[in-house]
Amino acid sequence: MSHLPFKTWDIFCRVVDNYGDIGVCWRLARQLAHEYPFQVRLWVDEIAALSQIWPNVTAATQQFINGVDVRIWPESLAGIEPADVVVEAFACELPENYLAAMKHRPTPSHWFNLEYLSAEDWVEGCHGLFSMHPQLGLKKAFFFPGFSLKTGGLLKEGALQIERDSFQTDATNKASFFQDIGIEPHKNELIISLFGYENSAIGSLLDAWINSPIPILCLVPNSKILPDINRYLGESLISGDELIRGALRIKVIPFLSQTGYDRLLWVCDLNFVRGEDSFVRAQWAGSPLVWHIYPQEDDIHLVKLDAFLNSYLTNADPRLQIAIRTLWHDWNSGENCSQSWNDATAELQNWQKHSRNWCQHLNSLGDLASNMVQFCQKTL
Ligand code: TRH
């Protein structure tokens, strides 16, 4: 790969909110720096977001982390020589002087807009299309992650599956992970991780768990859903606290690094996830998941939710389809989830098998970073 005629990459990230924007960009940057002979710079406007998901990140304007040159995105990029490939994440808009510098290099930079993830049909038609900068005549490629071969695929490190499998099959690894997060699972507990936005459905879910016929261990990373949990239970749980109510044992754990969070997803029987990156990682875990999609105006996120469900459930048996669809809808519309939780978990074995099959299907799509590199090779 040392023959590739593009070696330097600039990835630009504006943190809109939460951790998904930086989560995706950081993952892409790390993979490109680690698996290719590339020099990668990541420009981020809010370094605090990165320090939440990765250890040892400081407030320095420039730092080298895991082979990536991480920079705080300054007000002006004047004097910065643009890279061979420039990735503008989620239409974060690059300054005109930097675009002009991209154009006026001996070979103009290859310019991507990395889009948000969606399973909607139109994505296939738009993936890989170009738009032309009206003044500079510089081409920008629209790169869409997705769930089919006609999209850019999903971020997945080359060693991800091997690491997951060896972690999942090694009892010592698992035990030391649980020890690190301060919990010892009991025999027969159904282990669930719960990461989500504020959600009025939480009370009904907690009720279902409290009254569950099987013991439940719920691991809650310290995040936006915690105040709702506390309100419903009349508690003020903070990171490290554990509470038992009926069949439910709930433990609040610290926010982990991205690597630690992957492991959390791998050790759980079922994962509640949200946004974009945790949603994708839960699919790579190969276990059942419930997605809290990022809410958008006029409920357009519900269209995206159904588009994903249609794709995800294509080969699932009809009972499982209904059970998952109903639970995801209830969770996303803040409706009572008790019944749909019970119905979905009655199908758990089936759901586990389905999750592994889905993961295999995703594996056949390649991965987003490699697809991006190949796209550059084809179009340069
Ligand atoms: O944080 P999110 O809700 O992020 C977003 C943003 O809101 C964004 O603006 C929006 O456009 C996008 O969703 C769709 O959810 P997400 O995408 O799952 O990102 C969370 C990141 O945090 C992900 O990289 C995983 C990481 N994480 C950890 O590293 N440790 C943890 O303990 C947890 C719970 C998450």
Residues whose N, C-alpha, C, O or C-beta is under 5 A from the ligand:
A	BS01	TRH	V16 D17 N18 Y19 G20 D21 G23 I53 F195 P221 P254 F255 L256 S257 Q258 Y261 R274 G275 E276 D277 S278 F279 Y294
